[in-house]
Amino acid sequence: MKRKILFAFIGALMLHILYFAAQLLIGLIQTLFYKPQFAPDTVVLQNEMAFGFINQGSPTFLLGSYIGVALLIYAVLSLKRKGVNSSD
């Protein structure tokens, strides 16, 4: 049981890291390929870029989603284990 809980929390952490990395990568690609349509050629545009934050909401929502995903993974692992054992 401890092993399933550990796997559930590690899996939830990996899914959250993957989600935030994908959001950051999408923002980076959009920033690199952005070509403004409204600026004339003679205007010098700002050449600095700043990476913002992912508008995820409150930290409570992030903690809740982490715990929710961990519980979901734990439930799947428990059902998977029961399904394998019941067929023997």
N, C-alpha and C positions, 0 to 999 in steps of 0.2 A: 504494500500500500504506500509506503514512503517513497518507493521508487516511482510509482505512477504520479504521485504529487510532484516530485522533483521534475520528472519529464514534462508534466503539464506546465509548470512554471517556466522551465527552460524553453519549451515550445512557444509559450505566450510571449516570452521575451524576444525570441527569434522572429516571430511574426511581427511584433511591433517595430523592431529594428528594421526589418525588411520594408515595412510600410513607410516609415519615415525616410529611409534611404531612397526609396522609389520617388517619394514626393520631392525630395531634394534634387534628385537627378532630373526629374521632369522640369523643375524650375530652372535648373542650370541649363538644360538644353533649350528651353524657351528663351532664356536670357541671351544665350550665345547666338541664336539665330534670329533675334528680333531685329527687324528693319523698320524704322518709323516711316510711315506713309505721309505724314503731315509736315515734316520739316523740309524747308528748301535746302538746296545744296550749299548755300553760302553761310549758313548758320553753324557755328561750332557747338556741337552737342557735348554733354557731359560724358566723359569716357570712364568714369568710375561706376562700379556696380556694387551693390550691397545685397547680400543674401538675407532675406528676412526670416520669418519664423513660419511654421506651419500653423495655420489657424485651426487648431484642434478643439479649442474650447477651454474649459476650466481644468485645472490639475485634478480635480475630483472626477471629472469625466474620463481622463486618461487612466487614473487608478481603477476606476470602475470597469473600463474596457479591458484593462490588463487582467483583473480578477475574473471578469466574465469569460474571457478567452481561455484562461487557465482552467476554469471550471468546465467549460465546454470540451477542452482537450482531455481533461480527467474523465469526463463522462464517456467520451468516445473510447478512451483506453479501457475503461471498466467494461463497457459493453462488448468491445472487441475481445477482451480476455474471457468474458462469460460465454460469448458465442463460440470461441475456440474450445473451451473446456466442456461445454454442453454437448458438442458433437462427438466427443470421445466415448 
